[in-house]
Amino acid sequence: MTRTGWPTFDRPPSAAFIDVDGTLLAETTTFLFARILYRRGLIRRSFLLRALYHGLQHRLGRLDYGRLIGYGLQSIARIPVVELERIAYENFVEHVKPRLYQGVVDHFNALRKLGTPLVLVSSSPGLVIEPLSLYLGCATTLTTPVIIERNRLVGIGTGPPCYGEGKLYWAERWAGECGVDVGGAVAYADNWSDRALLERVGRPVVVRPKGRLLRLARSRGWDIVRPGRPAGAAPPRRGHPRINH
């Protein structure tokens, strides 16, 4: 079923697993974060372009996420984590929050009030999306674990990257620890790479899907939602963006 608004539920789902990029907003949060770091002289232009390239690969469903996060950690390892967290909050206020799709806040607030725990499951770094998680009142945020030593990001933790089937791994692990039935959960996603998680839950919801995911959703009878973009938001980028120095 295709709708412009967000779905409704006869009974509260056991949990809501929520992708971020392309699902809650049209942009890639990692690119937005990289852009603000670049504008403040904390990273090189090459990192910003790499973030843009990998954002495109993500949309095409063929991102080498392990390679991306390794490159990203190397590029920002010298920046104190506390500084990155402060910038992430400013990035959320200035660039992420104004780009949220119409109805996102009201829909997930209502779902949370029904007693459904909200769980962000994202390939974006945890510190980048934590302000969004707090804003939506999420129970937890599932991302690729990282190692922090002496206030610096120094490496990737154990377990698979939180991308593709890795999202299902982390969702099932959290559900097992919390006694949550994944089969009674809802999942929101926009990308072909998210299909393992979508196929596992009881209520898959795909947001503005295209290509293979759209065909899969139609064949399975999944919810298809096409929420409007916020008033005044720029359309999604095509090609390389202009980089202001």
N, C-alpha and C positions, 0 to 999 in steps of 0.2 A: 504494500500500500504506500503510495506517494502522498506526502502532505507538506504544507509549508510550515506548519507549527510542529512543536515537539509532541511526542506520543503521550498517551495517558495510560493508566494501569488500573485494572480492577482490584488488584491486591499489590501491596508493596513488594518490589523485588528484594531478594536477599542481599544484594549489593549492586552497585552501579560502577562498572569498570569503564573509565572515560579516557579515550585518546585526546590529545590536545591539538597538535598542528593539523589544520584542515578540518577538524571536528568542532572545536570551540571557536576558532577564528581562522580566517583564510590564509594568514601568514604562517611562517615558520618561526617559532619563538627563538630558536638558536640563532637564526640570521638576525633577528631584531636585536638580540643581546650582543652579537658580534659587531653589529653596526654601531651600537652605542660605545662599545669598547674602542672601536676604531676611531670614532669621532673624538674620543678623549685621549688619543695617542697611546693607548695601552697595547694595541696589537697592530700588526702590519696589514696593509691592504690585501696581501695575498691570502691571509686568513679569512678575511671577509668574503673574498671571491670563492674560496674553498667552501665556506659555509653555504653560499648561494648555490654552488654546484651540487653539493650533497643534498640540499633541500630539493633540488630538481630530481635527483636520483630517488629520493624518498617518495616524491609524488608519482614517479614511474614504478615504484615498488621494487627497486633493485639496489638499495643502499647497502654498501659495505660498512655497517655501523661500527664494527670493531675497529676498523681502520680509521674511521672518522673520529671516534672518541680518543683514540691514541694520539692523533694529530692535534686535536683540540687541547688535550691536557698538556702536551708539550708546549703549546703556544702560550698558555696562560699560567704555567707552573710558577712563574716568578711573582705573580700577583697574589697577595694575601687573600685567603678565603673570606675573611670578614669584609674586605673591600669588594670582592666579587658579589657577596650577598647584598651589600648596600646598593651596588649598581643594579643588581637584578631587581630589587624592589623599585628603584627609580624607573627601570625599563618597563616594569609591569604597569606602573601608574601612567607613564607617558605614552607607551607604545602598544602594550598588550591589552589592557583593560578597554581602551577606546575601540579596539578592533573586534571585540567579542561579537559573535552573531546575535541577532535579535532574539530575545527570549531565553538566552542561556542562563542568566542569573535567576530569573523567575522559575524556570523549569527545574533547575537543580535545587533551588531553595525548597520548592514544593516537594520534590522527591525526598530530600533529606528530612523534612518535617514529617513525612510518612513513616520515618524510621529506617530508611534505606541508607546504609553507609556509602558515601561517595569515595571512589578510589581513582585517582589519576594514574594511568598506566601509559608512560610516554618514553619515547627514545630521546627526548630532550634531557639535558643534564638536570639533576634534581634541584640544584640551587637556582636554576633559571626559572623553573615553574613552581617553586615552593610558594612564592607570593600569590600566585593564582590559586593554588591549593588552599591556602589559608582564606583567601577571599571567598571561595565557594563553600568553605566549611567542610572540606574533605576529611575523612577519617585517616587517610594516609596517602602517600605518594610513592608509587613504584617506578623506579628508574634503575639504570645500570649502577650498581654500587661502585663507589670510588674510595680510594685510600687517602686520608688526610694526615699529614705529619708536619708538626711545627707550623700550623696555619697555612699549609700549602697543599694543593692537589698533586699527589705524586704517582698515582697509578690507578688501575682498574681493580676492583675487588673480585671475589670469587663468584661464580655463576655466569650464565650466559648473558650477553647484552640484552637489554630490554627492547628488543626490536623483533618483528616477525613472530616466530614461535616462542621467542624469549619472553614476549609479553604474556603468553599463556602460562609459561613456567612460573613467572613471578606472581601472576594472579592466583594460580592454583596453590602456590606455596603460602601466600597470605591467607587465602580462604581456609586452608588446612589448619593453619595456626590459630585462626579466629573461629573455627567451627562454622564456616559459612558454606552453604550449598551453591556451588558454581552453576549447577543446572537451573537454579531458581533465580539467577542473576540476569541483569541486562548489561549489554556492552554497546558503547557508542564508538564508531570509528569511521574513517573515510577512505582508507587505503587498502589495496589488494594485499599488502603485506600483513594486514591485521586479521585476515580471514580465519586463522587458527583460533583466536580468541572469540571471534564472532560465531563460529560454528560450535563452540563449546557451551556457550551460555544458552539459557532458555529463551531470551528475547534479544535478538540482534537488531541494532538500529544503525543504519548507515547514513552518513551525512554528506549530501552533495556528491554522490558516487559517480564515477565515470568508468567507461570501458568494461574490463572484466568484472570488477566488483559490482557494477550496476547490473550486468547480465546475471551474475550469481545471485544478487539480492532479489531480482525479479523472479528467477527460477525457484527460489526457496520461499518466496512470499514474505521476505523480511520487511520491516519498516524502512521506508526511505523518506528522509526529511530534507527539505531544502529551505532552511531558515534564511531570512533576509540579512543583508549586511547592515551594520550600524549606519545611521544617517551621517553623511559627510565622510565616510571611509573611502579611501582610494581603492580602485579595483585591484585585484591581484596582479602582481608583476608578470610581464611577459618578456622573456629575454633578460639581459643584464640591466640592473637598475643603475640610475645615475648615483654616483657616490660623491657626496658633498665634502669638500676638504675644509 
